[in-house]
Amino acid sequence: MAKLVSPPRIDQYDAHTLTVEQAEKLLEAARGSRLDALLILALTTGMRRGELLALRWDDIDFKQGLVSVHRTMTRVGGYGYVEGEPKTRSSRRRIVLPGVALEALRVHRIQQEQIRVHVGEKWRDKGLVFCDGYGGFFSPDMVLRRFDKLLGEAGLPHMRFHDLRHSAATILLVAGVHPKVVQERLGHSTIAMTLDVYSHVLPSMQQEAAGKIDDLFKHS
């Protein structure tokens, strides 16, 4: 009989995406804080929280302006912090970094080195880009607490950290970046997934496309 009963429908989470102006407010509130560079990277790459917290300096090619994503960090009860493979094969990717992200990472590395010198022998060198005060894994709960605090300071509504990923994709699509490029930056397995998740952006893109076509043919 149980097979005849349909499982309850799980409502899809309505993501809260930031506009460019709201993202700038958040980054302004975060300036100089522990989450400064982390939030810039989240909003300019669309990387997942676990991917950011597993990121190592060796994964960043400052000369080429690239970041390689090939691991993620999660916390498992009874085991602590666990590193593993990214969510899917397509999640293993290389992302071209904008200048603002590269500069933020350079400043962040200098600040981290100053902390390392101050801590001395207590420093645990894991090569992590975003770490706690002693070089170990940055607690996801701590990230969320600091993130919530910054949202309040910026006058922005509560949102999940994962919504920064949605914000990054939406900002790119609204700016006219090709969905295939957005798919590759996010690590989606197919472009259909990208278009399905961000279908709410398509009407504005359709309107923009119509406007561009009108500009091309209005003098004909």
KOLZAFI-434632 format. One record per residue (C-alpha): residue in one letter; x, y, z. Coordinates in steps of 0.001 Angstrom, whole numbers, padded with zeros to 6 digits, always signed. Layout:
AXYZ ...
This chain:
M+000000+000000+000000 A+002875+002344+000776 K+003941+002210-002878 L+000564+003680-003862 V+001070+006766-001720 S+002779+009721-003371 P+005488+011314-001262 P+004831+014877-000137 R+006064+017484-002542 I+009090+019452-001380 D+008739+023101-002290 Q+011737+024445-004153 Y+013681+027036-002231 D+013147+030532-003603 A+016678+031841-003783 H+017359+035444-002884 T+019725+036915-005443 L+021626+040138-005014 T+021680+042898-007592 V+025021+044491-008455 E+024167+047390-006147 Q+023307+045053-003261 A+026468+043008-003851 E+028511+046205-003647 K+026843+047070-000333 L+027731+043645+001055 L+031331+043900-000087 E+031610+047383+001391 A+030382+046070+004755 A+032867+043186+004518 R+035869+045337+003646 G+038727+044615+006025 S+036898+041705+007684 R+037771+038003+007729 L+035258+037418+004930 D+036440+040213+002640 A+038286+038150+000015 L+036044+035102+000506 L+032898+037052-000408 I+034577+038701-003383 L+035588+035283-004679 A+032105+033864-004041 L+030398+036675-005955 T+032838+036714-008869 T+033213+032959-009408 G+030015+031350-008112 M+032065+028789-006170 R+030272+026752-003506 R+031079+027317+000165 G+032763+023918+000494 E+034895+024631-002575 L+035997+027961-001134 L+036867+026509+002259 A+038944+023720+000665 L+040819+026111-001609 R+044613+026156-001305 W+047122+028722-002480 D+048536+026150-004894 D+045151+026162-006636 I+045560+029800-007628 D+047677+030783-010616 F+048236+034514-010170 K+050248+034754-013389 Q+047495+033259-015551 G+044681+034647-013396 L+043088+031254-012812 V+041696+029269-009904 S+041437+025476-010120 V+038542+023823-008311 H+039178+020134-007592 R+038203+019553-003977 T+035523+020478-001465 M+035289+020518+002314 T+032424+019281+004456 R+032016+018630+008145 V+030918+015121+009097 G+029661+014349+012594 G+032150+012247+014507 Y+034889+012803+011924 G+035331+016546+011791 Y+036341+018269+008569 V+036530+016004+005531 E+037922+016836+002101 G+036563+015121-000944 E+035927+015325-004649 P+033697+018118-005966 K+029985+017506-006343 T+030186+016256-009943 R+032858+015655-012564 S+031972+018953-014206 S+032513+020673-010860 R+036236+020086-011381 R+036988+023230-013334 R+039261+026189-013890 I+037810+029662-013544 V+039304+032841-014940 L+039511+035386-012132 P+038712+039071-012612 G+041258+041632-011498 V+039247+042601-008417 A+039390+039004-007143 L+043116+038645-007815 E+043876+041868-005964 A+041712+040820-003014 L+043567+037492-002844 R+046962+039223-002911 V+045969+041464+000002 H+044466+038480+001829 R+047689+036481+001456 I+049727+039334+002973 Q+047323+039578+005909 Q+047423+035822+006418 E+051222+035866+006479 Q+051130+038554+009164 I+048826+036381+011260 R+051085+033360+010723 V+054110+035295+011990 H+052148+036527+015005 V+050915+033040+015921 G+054324+031448+015460 E+054647+027743+016287 K+050900+027391+016856 W+050298+027849+013123 R+049172+024686+011292 D+050295+025125+007716 K+047724+023468+005460 G+048158+025959+002647 L+044512+026977+002921 V+043421+030272+001400 F+040569+030727+003878 C+041444+029347+007291 D+040934+029945+011002 G+043335+031968+013116 Y+045823+029107+013302 G+045869+027904+009706 G+043271+025136+010111 F+039918+024759+008403 F+037583+027720+008706 S+034414+026549+010485 P+031369+026727+008151 D+029231+027774+011141 M+031590+030647+011856 V+031411+031701+008214 L+027618+031758+008389 R+027550+033753+011634 R+029910+036358+010221 F+027986+036379+006929 D+024659+037007+008714 K+026238+039840+010682 L+027540+041484+007516 L+024122+041218+005852 G+022634+043136+008764 E+025345+045785+008622 A+024743+046201+004885 G+020984+046524+005406 L+020297+043429+003332 P+017713+040706+004056 H+018710+037298+005425 M+019866+034850+002781 R+021780+031587+002536 F+025474+031654+001724 H+024598+029487-001291 D+022546+032405-002607 L+025824+034160-003397 R+026342+031460-006025 H+022904+032220-007470 S+023710+035924-007323 A+026963+035457-009234 A+025205+033554-012024 T+022284+035960-012232 I+024544+039012-012411 L+026525+037439-015253 L+023417+036461-017225 V+021796+039879-016818 A+025091+041431-017987 G+024771+039442-021199 V+027393+036762-020549 H+026653+033656-022626 P+024901+030911-020596 K+027550+028403-021743 V+030230+030480-020026 V+028084+030743-016885 Q+027584+026959-016953 E+031334+026361-017085 R+032084+028818-014278 L+029459+027244-012013 G+030430+023683-012873 H+026963+022602-014019 S+026949+019303-015908 T+024819+020684-018767 I+023762+024058-020079 A+020152+022857-019710 M+020660+022794-015947 T+021921+026362-015980 L+019010+027565-018072 D+016527+025691-015904 V+017871+027044-012613 Y+018060+030600-013930 S+014971+030608-016118 H+013732+033634-014175 V+016463+035693-015843 L+015440+034731-019376 P+012520+037213-019812 S+014816+040210-019278 M+017389+038654-021625 Q+014673+038142-024242 Q+013690+041801-023944 E+017303+042872-024324 A+017712+040626-027370 A+014638+042151-028980 G+016035+045624-028334 K+019358+044736-029959 I+017595+043275-033017 D+015519+046445-033273 D+018690+048538-033217 L+020163+046452-036029 F+017156+046689-038346 K+015471+049983-037501 H+017343+051817-040271 S+016572+049192-042910 
